[in-house]
């Protein structure tokens, strides 16, 4: 784990810890937030909200990931994007990845 990842992880933990100290959660729905643009939106609960930011707790989710090797970062990014795009866009029950 590089320094940036550690700092980002610790910063996220700190924000969540401080925000969750004394707040009353309120359930939110996709209709309240147009950030998903008609696509499937993850379920979340708003823990705290100000004019500048919103602290959310997301429910359980499933993630897809991939890895590949290449000499050039752009090639790797492109390859991984298309692998994941094909995975989430197709019927994957019969496919072996």
N, C-alpha and C positions, 0 to 999 in steps of 0.2 A: 504494500500500500504506500503510495507516494505521499509527500508532505501535503499537497493540495487536498487529497482525499481525506486525510486525517483531520485537517483544519475544517473542511466542509462538514465532515461527520460530527465533530465536536461542536461546531457552530449550530448545526441542526438540533443536536441533543440539548444544547443550552436554551435555544429558543423554545423548544417543546417543553422543557422542564419549567422554565419561567412562566410560560403562558398557561400551563396546566395547573399551576399552583392553586388558584382560587377562582375557577370559572365554572359556570353552569353550561354544559353542552346543550346545543339546540340542533335537532335533526334538520338536515337540508336535503332538498331534492334537486334533480337536474333542472326542473322548470324554473327554479330560483336563480340558476346560474347558466348563462348561455355560453359557457366556455367550451362545451363539448361539440357545439355546432351540429347537433342532430345525431352524433355518434354515441356509442355506448359510453356512459360516464361512470367513473367509479363512485361508489357510495362513500359519503363522508359526513362527519359531524363537525359543525363549527364550534370550536372551543372558546374562541375570543375573537373580537373584531374591532378594528378602529377605522378611521377614515383612510389610513395608509396601508394597512395589511390585514390579513385574516389568518388565524391559526386553525388548522383542520386536523382531524383524526380520520384517517382512511380505514375502511374495513378491509377484511382479507381480500387479496387479489392473487391472480396467477400471472406469472411473468414468463416471457420467452427470451432466451438469450442464445447467442452463438459466438463462436470464435473462429479465427482464421489467421493465416500467416502470409505476409507479403513484405516486399522490400519498401513499399511506399504506403504511407498512411491513407492517401486518397483511395488507393485500390482496395485496401482493407475495409474502409468505411463503406464504399460502394458495394463490395461483395457481401458484407454483413447486412447492410440495409436490404438488399434484394432477397437474401435468404430469409430474413424475418418477414418481409413483406409477403413473400410467397407462402410462408407458413401461416400467417394470420388471414390471408385472403382465400385460401383453398380448403377443401375438405381434407383434413389431415388424418382421418381415422385409418384410411387405407395406405397412407404414405409412410415410408420409412425414412427418417431423416438420419 
